[in-house]
Amino acid sequence: MHAMSRKRIKRRSSTWETAILVLIGVFAYLIVSNFSDRGIPEKWATATVATLITFGFVIYARRETLGRWSFWLALGICLVPHTVILWLFFRYILSFTQRLSILFWLPFMLVEVFVLLIAIKRIEGKLGQNETIKLRF
């Protein structure tokens, strides 16, 4: 009986995780299509989708800690400098271009995912949540 309930729990979490991934994808698509309709340059759509994918992946990797306030606070703390740095980079360094492919930005996103995972863990440690966390992909 115990093994059956474990399977049920695993199946529910798998459905929930799939639903989260689908919602992130639909949300990203709606944002990009809305940018295009309003005449906003493609590079800003790339910046927005890159943020959604990067932070979405971090949330997915740390899904076992979603119930902790310290995780969400650490994520919010990391979102602020990410947004400022990304805006400055796209506004001033990439001012010469209106289009930027997400494929160009992919290496930066991959590096940022690892930096965010480390930063969030350290910030949570400062907030008093010192636990070993197992990442699942």
N, C-alpha and C positions, 0 to 999 in steps of 0.2 A: 504494500500500500504506500509506503514511504517513497519508493522509487517512482511510482506513478505521479505523485504530487510534485516531485522534483521535475519530471518531464513537463508537466502542465505549466509550472512556473517558468521553465526555460522557454517553452513555446510562447507564452504570453510576453515575456521580455523580448523575444525575437520579433514578434509582431509590433510591439511598441517601438523598438529600435528602427524597424523598417519604416514605420509611419513617420518617425522624426526625420529620417533621411529624405523621404518623399516630400514632406512639408518644406524642408529647407530648399530642395530643388525647385519646387513650385514657386516658393517665395522669391528665389533668385530670378527665375524666369519672368515673373510678373514685374519685378523691379527693372530688369533690363529692358523689357518691352515698353514699360512706361517711360524710361529715359529716352528711348528712340522716338516715341510719339511726341515728346516735348522738345526735341531738338537738342538735348544735352549731349555733348561729345562722348564718343565711345570710350575714351580713356576713363571717364568717371564711372561708367557702367562697369568697366574692368576693375576699378578700385573697390566699388561696392560689392561686386560678386567675389572678389578676392577676399574681402573681409568676411563675408558670409561663409565662404568655403573654409577659410582658415579657422575661424572661431567655431564654426559648425563641427569641424573635424576634432577640435580640442574638446568640445562638449561631448561628442560621440566617444572619444577615447576615454574620457573621465565620467562616463555615464553612471558609474556606481556611486559617485559622490554628488549627484544632482540634488539630493535632499539636504545638503549642507549649506548653510548660509555663508560659511567661509569660502566655499568654492565660488559662489556667485559674486561675492565681494571681490575676491581675487581676480576673477574674470573681468569684472567691471573696472577694476584698477588697471588691468592690462589693456583694456579697450581704449582708455583715454589717450595714453601716449601713442598707441597704434594709429588711432584716428588722426592725431595731430601730425605725426611723422608722415603718414601716407598723404595727407592733404598737402603738406609742404612739398613733398617730393613730386607729386603730380602737378601741383600748381606752378612751382618755380623751375624745377629741373626738367620736367617734361612739358614745359610751356610751348615748345615749338611744334608739338604734335597734337592732333585731335583724336587719333585712333591709336589704340594699343591693344594688342591681342593678349588674351588671358594666358596663352602659351608662353609669351615672353615673361610674364610675371610668375609663372609656376615655380621656378627655382627659389624665388624670394619667399613664396608661400610655404614651401617645404621647410626652409630654414626657420621661418617664423613659427611654424607649428612646434618644432622642438624647443625653441626659445620660450614659447608660451607655456608648454608643459612644465619646463623647469621653473619658470618664473611663478606660475600659479602655485606649484608645490612649495616653493620658498615663502611666498606670501602667506599661504595657509599655515606654514610653520610659525611665522611671526604672529599670526592670529591665534595660535594655540592649538592648532589641529595637526599634531605630529603623528602621522600614521603612515604605514607602508601602504602604498597604493599600487594595485595591479592594473596595468593598462590592458584593455582588450580591444583588438581591431577586427 
